[in-house]
Amino acid sequence: MNVLAPNKMLVLVSLAALLGGCRGQVSDKAPIHFNPNMDNVTRFDAQEPSDFWEDGRSSRGNVEGTIAIGELREDTALHAGVDATGAFVSTMPAGMTLTAEVLDRGEGRYNIYCAPCHDKSGSGNGIVRQRGFIPPPSFQDPRVRQFPVGQIVNAQAVGIRTMPSYAAQIPAADRWAIAAYVRALQISQGASLSQVPADVKTKNGW
């Protein structure tokens, strides 16, 4: 039996405790960087000039011709409500179907983005009018009622008169849902009982 083994173990434990409690000296010097080229880089504030580029700008634009994934927007009918000739389309794009779910979605998005100006009925008496801003036309205006559905989508995509573009806030599919809901508002204000489906009239005792 090796009688020195317990002594060796005691020495190792003591040494480990000593090293574990060693904090070294406090220093106000910068830490050592073995590869500092990624730590100490030149930075620029927004719109700050730079002598490195010929145009003097520090901020660089996108490479010409580059398009973000999903932003090609070749389908002009879907994204802007116009066909290849630039004319407003009168039907929903291929692959889109008018359903109750689409109308529900349109109502929700309309109440968020459109009602503040157009109000919930589409009369144009939203809070902007109450605060003295130029009011939008009523959706029941005979001229507006004649708009192709693509024109309603286009107004959301690119804006019209004092209305700015909402392309950044409202995705393409939601623009169509909103347009469908606007059509429903227009129809509801001038609908007759004869246009109500028979099962709905029976259910409500009309």
N, C-alpha and C positions, 0 to 999 in steps of 0.2 A: 504493500500500500504506500502510495506517495503522500507523505505528510505535508509536502509543500503545496499541494493542490488547493486546499482551503485558503492559504495565504495568497496564492496567485489570484484566486477568484476575488478576494477582498480588495486587492490592489486594482484589479480591472474595474470593479464596481465603483471604487473611490475615484478612479481616473475619469470614468464616464460621467459621474456626478459633477466633478470639477469642470470638465469641458462643457457640460450642458448648462452650467450656470455662468459661463464666460460670455459676456456681451460685447467685449471689445471696447474700443475707445470711440467716443462721440466725435463726429467730424462734420463740418459744414461744407466739405468739398463735394463736388458732383460725383455720383457713382461712376465706376469705370465702365465704359462701353467699348466692347471689343469690336463692334461694327456700328459706328455712330451715324453712318450716312442715312439711315432711315429714321433716326431720332432728331437730328438737327437739319431740318429741311427749311427752305425759304417758304414763307407763307404770305398770302396777300389778303387784304380785306376786300369786301365786295366793292367792285368798280374801281379798285385801286390800279393805277397804271403800272406797266411793266416795260422795261427796256429790252427784255429778251425777245419779244415778238415784234415783227415789223409794224403791226397795226397799233402797238402800244397798249394793248389790252391784256390784263392778266387772266381774265376768265375766257375760256375757249368755248366756242359753240360746237354743236354737233357736226360730225363729219358730213359733208354734203351728200345727200342721197340716202342717209341712214334713216330707218323707220323702226320705232319700238315694236316689239313683238305684240301682235294683236291690234296694231294701230294703222294697218295699211289702208283700210277703209275703201276697198275697191267697189264694194256694194253701195253705190251712192243712194239707192232707194232706201236701204236700211238705215244708213247713217244720216242722210240729209233730206230724204223724202223726194228726191228728184231722179229722173231717168238719165240715160247717157246723153240726151240732148239738153238737159237742164230743166226740162218741164216737170212740174209737180205731178207726182203719181196719184192715182185715185183709189188704189187698192193696197192692201197690206203686202209686204214683200213675201217672196216665196219662203215657205217654211214657217211662217207665222200665221196662227189661227186665232180668230176672235173667240174667246171663251169668257165665262163668268170670272175665272181666275185672273185673266188679263185685265178685265174691267175693274176688279177689286184692286189689283196692283196699280192700275192707272189712277183710281180714286185716291189711294194712299199717297202716291207721288204727287198728284195734283194738289192735294191739301198741304203738302210740305212746300212745294216750289212755286205753285201758281196762285193759290188762294190769297196770299198776301196782297196781290195786285188785282186779280180777277174776281175775287171773293168765291165762296164755295158754290154759288149758283152760276157763276160765269157772267154776272152782270157788269163787271168792271168796277164795282163799288168796294174795293178792298181798302186796306189801311193806308195805302199810298195816296189814294184820293182824299181820304179823310185828313191827311197831313199836308195837303196842298200840292202834291206832285201831279204831273200830267196823267190822267186816268187812261187805262187801256179801253178799247172798244168792247162793247158787250158781245158775247158769243151769239146772242140772238139778233144782232144787227143783220139785216138781209144780205149785206155784202159779205159778212164773215160766214154766214151760213152757207154761202156758195163756194167757200174755199175747198179745194181738193184736200183730202186728208193729209197728203204729202206736204201741203203748205203749212199745216199746223205743226208737223214734225220739223220742217225746215226752220220755222220761227224759233223753236227750241234749240236747234243745232247751231244756227248762225246769228240769231237775233233779228229783230225788226224794229225800225225806228228807235224809240227810247228803251226798248227791251234788249238787254244784253244777251249774248250767247250763254246757254246753260249746258253746253256740250261737256264741260268738265265736271258738272254735278250730276247730270242725268245720262246714264248709258243709253245706247241706241234702242235696245228693246223697250226700255222704260219710256222713251219718247213716243213710241208707237202705242204703248199702253195708255199714256196720258192723252194722246190724240183720240184714241177710241173712246175714252171717258168723256172728252170734250164733245164728241159727236153724241154720246148718250145724253149729256146735259142739253144739247141743242134739241134733240128729239123729245126729251121729256117736257120741255117747256111748250111744245106745240103739238103734242101727241093727242090723238082722239081715242075714245073708248074702243073704237073698231080696230085699232092697232094692237090692243092688248090681247095676248094669247087666250084662247078659250079656257084652258085649265086654270089660268091665273084669275080670270073673271069668276069662274065657278068657286074657286077657293076663297075669294074675298066677297062673294055674294053680290057681284056687280051685274 
